[in-house]
Amino acid sequence: MLGVAAAIVGALIGSIVGVLLTSAKIRRERGFDRRLQWCESMMGALNAAGAAVTSASTASDPNAREECWNETMRLYERLIPLCGQKELYAPEAAIHLIDTFMRELAALIEAHLAGHVLAAPPIACEKCLEAIRSTVGSLAVIGRSHLGLEPLPASMTDSSQRFLGSFRGRILGEHHEALSRDAGENAG
């Protein structure tokens, strides 16, 4: 009888330990998934903002340039909730980069809005674009490490080439409608 009771108690303790270990593992995995999802969302939003700022700064058509600035402002608003979670998911270095980028983007938008009053020429966006590039590069390193992937060689992570080649804001003639239609589909 004593042997049966000891076996039952042993099985019960083993079950409890198994449940506790499984629960801890599930919590860690869910935390990992949330962190990775945030990192991916933040990188996507930063890439979109980088493309919008590039388009706004290189636009040759004044009306299309204004559309690009409107898109930049919309993307800034979308970044605010993601930035509110940075302390939960990003390491300290990435938090500093995100803060720098958001300050640069806000200053750029403010300068653009002030330019409406002064009828100023297009503003230089390189400082903001560099902040975006640095932030995205840092988040890519974080995301790869969370996934257990090896770091990429420096030649593949050169952020100076990010956000080049946008055609938005340029005088596109009959092709302008294609980009406008594409932007409407992506926004919805």
C-alpha positions as CSV (number, residue, x, y, z in Angstrom):
1,M,0.0,0.0,0.0
2,L,2.8,2.4,0.9
3,G,4.5,1.6,-2.5
4,V,1.2,2.5,-4.4
5,A,0.9,5.8,-2.4
6,A,4.5,6.7,-3.2
7,A,4.0,5.9,-6.9
8,I,0.9,8.1,-6.9
9,V,2.6,11.0,-5.1
10,G,5.6,10.6,-7.5
11,A,3.4,10.7,-10.5
12,L,1.5,13.7,-9.2
13,I,4.8,15.6,-8.5
14,G,6.1,14.7,-12.0
15,S,2.9,15.9,-13.6
16,I,3.0,19.2,-11.7
17,V,6.6,19.8,-12.6
18,G,5.8,18.9,-16.2
19,V,2.9,21.3,-16.3
20,L,5.1,24.1,-14.8
21,L,7.9,23.5,-17.2
22,T,5.6,23.4,-20.2
23,S,3.8,26.6,-19.1
24,A,7.1,28.4,-18.7
25,K,8.2,27.2,-22.2
26,I,5.0,28.4,-23.8
27,R,5.3,31.8,-22.1
28,R,8.8,32.2,-23.4
29,E,7.8,31.1,-26.9
30,R,4.8,33.5,-26.9
31,G,7.1,36.3,-25.7
32,F,9.6,35.5,-28.5
33,D,6.8,35.5,-31.1
34,R,5.4,38.9,-29.9
35,R,8.9,40.4,-29.9
36,L,9.6,39.1,-33.4
37,Q,6.2,40.2,-34.7
38,W,6.8,43.7,-33.3
39,C,10.3,43.8,-34.8
40,E,8.9,42.8,-38.2
41,S,6.0,45.3,-37.9
42,M,8.4,48.1,-36.9
43,M,10.8,47.3,-39.8
44,G,7.9,47.3,-42.3
45,A,6.6,50.6,-41.0
46,L,10.2,52.1,-41.1
47,N,10.7,50.9,-44.6
48,A,7.4,52.4,-45.7
49,A,8.4,55.7,-44.1
50,G,11.8,55.6,-45.7
51,A,10.2,55.1,-49.1
52,A,7.8,57.9,-48.5
53,V,10.5,60.3,-47.3
54,T,12.7,59.4,-50.3
55,S,9.8,60.0,-52.7
56,A,8.9,63.3,-51.0
57,S,12.5,64.5,-51.2
58,T,13.1,63.5,-54.8
59,A,9.7,64.4,-56.3
60,S,9.8,66.6,-59.3
61,D,6.0,67.1,-59.7
62,P,4.8,69.5,-57.0
63,N,1.4,67.9,-56.7
64,A,2.8,64.4,-56.4
65,R,5.4,65.7,-53.9
66,E,2.6,66.9,-51.7
67,E,0.9,63.4,-52.0
68,C,4.2,61.9,-50.9
69,W,4.4,64.2,-47.9
70,N,0.8,63.3,-47.0
71,E,1.8,59.6,-47.1
72,T,4.8,60.4,-44.9
73,M,2.5,62.0,-42.3
74,R,0.1,59.1,-42.4
75,L,3.1,56.7,-41.9
76,Y,4.4,58.8,-39.0
77,E,1.0,58.4,-37.3
78,R,1.1,54.6,-37.8
79,L,4.6,54.5,-36.3
80,I,3.5,56.1,-33.0
81,P,1.8,53.0,-31.5
82,L,4.8,50.8,-32.5
83,C,7.2,53.2,-30.9
84,G,5.1,53.0,-27.8
85,Q,6.1,49.3,-27.5
86,K,9.8,49.7,-28.1
87,E,10.7,49.5,-24.4
88,L,9.0,46.1,-24.3
89,Y,10.7,44.6,-27.3
90,A,13.9,46.5,-28.3
91,P,17.3,46.6,-26.8
92,E,18.6,49.9,-25.5
93,A,20.6,50.7,-28.7
94,A,17.6,50.2,-30.9
95,I,15.4,52.3,-28.6
96,H,17.9,55.2,-29.0
97,L,17.9,54.7,-32.8
98,I,14.1,54.7,-32.9
99,D,13.9,57.8,-30.8
100,T,16.4,59.6,-33.1
101,F,14.5,58.5,-36.2
102,M,11.1,59.7,-34.8
103,R,12.6,63.1,-33.8
104,E,14.2,63.5,-37.3
105,L,11.0,62.5,-39.0
106,A,8.9,64.9,-36.9
107,A,11.3,67.7,-37.6
108,L,11.2,67.0,-41.3
109,I,7.4,67.0,-41.3
110,E,7.4,70.3,-39.3
111,A,9.9,71.8,-41.7
112,H,7.7,70.8,-44.7
113,L,4.6,72.2,-43.1
114,A,6.4,75.5,-42.3
115,G,7.6,75.6,-45.9
116,H,3.9,75.9,-47.0
117,V,3.7,79.2,-45.1
118,L,7.0,80.5,-46.4
119,A,6.7,78.9,-49.9
120,A,10.2,77.4,-49.3
121,P,12.0,75.0,-51.7
122,P,12.0,71.3,-51.0
123,I,13.9,70.4,-47.8
124,A,16.9,68.1,-47.4
125,C,15.9,64.7,-46.0
126,E,19.2,63.0,-45.8
127,K,19.6,63.2,-42.0
128,C,16.2,61.6,-41.5
129,L,16.8,59.0,-44.1
130,E,20.1,58.1,-42.4
131,A,18.3,57.7,-39.1
132,I,15.7,55.4,-40.7
133,R,18.5,53.4,-42.4
134,S,20.4,52.9,-39.1
135,T,17.2,51.9,-37.2
136,V,16.1,49.4,-39.8
137,G,19.6,47.9,-39.9
138,S,19.7,47.6,-36.2
139,L,16.3,46.0,-36.1
140,A,17.3,43.5,-38.8
141,V,20.2,42.4,-36.7
142,I,17.9,42.0,-33.7
143,G,15.4,40.0,-35.7
144,R,18.0,37.7,-37.1
145,S,19.4,37.0,-33.7
146,H,15.9,36.3,-32.4
147,L,15.4,33.8,-35.2
148,G,18.8,32.2,-34.4
149,L,20.2,33.2,-37.8
150,E,23.9,34.0,-38.3
151,P,24.8,37.6,-38.8
152,L,25.0,38.8,-42.4
153,P,28.3,40.0,-43.9
154,A,28.7,43.8,-43.8
155,S,28.4,43.9,-47.6
156,M,24.8,42.6,-47.3
157,T,23.8,44.9,-44.5
158,D,25.0,48.2,-46.0
159,S,22.0,50.5,-45.2
160,S,23.2,53.4,-47.4
161,Q,21.5,51.7,-50.3
162,R,18.1,51.5,-48.6
163,F,15.1,53.5,-49.9
164,L,16.6,54.3,-53.3
165,G,14.7,54.0,-56.6
166,S,11.3,55.3,-55.7
167,F,9.3,56.6,-58.7
168,R,6.5,58.3,-56.6
169,G,6.4,62.0,-56.9
170,R,8.1,62.1,-60.3
171,I,6.4,63.2,-63.5
172,L,5.2,59.9,-64.9
173,G,2.8,61.0,-67.6
174,E,0.2,58.3,-68.3
175,H,1.8,56.0,-65.7
176,H,0.9,58.2,-62.8
177,E,-2.5,56.5,-62.4
178,A,-0.9,53.1,-61.9
179,L,1.0,54.4,-58.8
180,S,-2.1,56.2,-57.5
181,R,-4.2,53.1,-57.8
182,D,-1.5,50.9,-56.2
183,A,-1.3,53.3,-53.2
184,G,-5.0,53.2,-52.7
185,E,-5.0,49.4,-52.7
186,N,-2.1,49.2,-50.2
187,A,-3.7,51.7,-47.9
188,G,-6.9,49.7,-47.6
